[in-house]
């Protein structure tokens, strides 16, 4: 014979749903903390590691742009107009600024 009722933790008497929610919140907090620690490690002391990775990423973006036929056509137009555009560098600089702002206290 099966009795109805809420699942409870036999040690604490708390509903299992509450315990599971608390565990999930703790896991999410740990993930956020680990991410923030990683960002701080990468960008600490002048952010040398982050700057190096950002430079490599910028170079890769620019390389991908040069292999795309449509991007090459646009670049030719800009070159003819004597306009210098470095999309990769601009994107990376914006992301680095975003990271710096996120590290500052509100």
C-alpha positions in Angstrom: 0.0 0.0 0.0 1.4 3.4 -1.1 0.8 6.5 1.0 0.6 9.9 -0.6 2.6 12.9 0.6 5.6 15.1 -0.1 9.1 13.7 -0.4 11.1 14.8 2.7 14.7 14.4 3.7 14.6 11.9 6.5 17.5 13.6 8.4 16.3 17.2 8.3 12.6 16.7 7.6 12.8 19.4 4.9 10.9 19.0 1.7 13.2 17.4 -1.0 12.2 20.1 -3.5 13.5 22.8 -1.1 16.8 20.9 -0.6 17.2 20.4 -4.3 16.6 24.1 -5.1 19.2 25.1 -2.5 21.7 22.7 -4.0 21.1 24.1 -7.5 21.4 27.7 -6.2 24.7 26.7 -4.5 26.0 25.1 -7.7 25.1 28.2 -9.8 26.8 30.5 -7.3 29.9 28.3 -7.4 29.9 28.5 -11.3 29.6 32.2 -11.2 32.3 32.5 -8.6 34.7 30.2 -10.6 34.0 32.3 -13.7 34.8 35.6 -11.9 37.9 34.1 -10.4 39.1 33.0 -13.9 38.4 36.5 -15.3 40.3 38.1 -12.4 43.2 35.7 -12.9 43.4 36.4 -16.6 43.0 40.1 -16.3 45.0 40.7 -13.1 48.3 42.5 -13.0 47.7 44.5 -16.1 45.8 41.7 -17.8 48.8 40.4 -19.8 47.3 36.9 -20.4 43.9 38.4 -21.4 45.6 40.9 -23.7 47.6 38.2 -25.3 44.5 36.0 -25.9 42.6 39.1 -27.1 45.4 39.9 -29.6 45.3 36.3 -31.0 41.6 36.4 -31.2 41.7 39.7 -33.0 44.2 38.3 -35.5 42.0 35.3 -36.1 38.9 37.5 -36.7 40.8 39.6 -39.2 42.1 36.4 -40.9 38.6 35.0 -41.3 37.4 38.3 -42.7 40.2 38.3 -45.3 39.1 34.8 -46.5 35.5 35.8 -46.9 34.7 37.0 -50.5 32.1 39.5 -49.4 34.3 40.9 -46.7 37.2 41.2 -49.2 34.9 43.2 -51.5 34.0 45.6 -48.7 37.6 45.9 -47.7 38.6 46.8 -51.2 36.0 49.6 -51.2 37.4 50.9 -47.9 41.0 50.6 -49.2 40.1 52.6 -52.3 38.6 55.3 -50.0 41.8 55.2 -47.8 39.7 54.2 -44.8 41.5 51.8 -42.4 39.2 49.4 -40.6 40.4 46.8 -38.1 37.2 45.0 -37.2 38.9 42.3 -35.0 40.8 44.9 -33.0 37.7 47.1 -32.5 35.6 44.1 -31.4 38.3 42.9 -28.9 38.8 46.4 -27.5 35.1 46.7 -26.8 35.0 43.3 -25.1 38.1 44.3 -23.0 36.3 47.5 -21.9 33.2 45.4 -21.0 35.4 43.1 -18.8 37.0 46.1 -17.1 33.6 47.7 -16.3 32.3 44.4 -14.9 35.2 44.2 -12.5 34.4 47.6 -11.0 32.1 47.7 -8.0 28.7 49.3 -8.6 
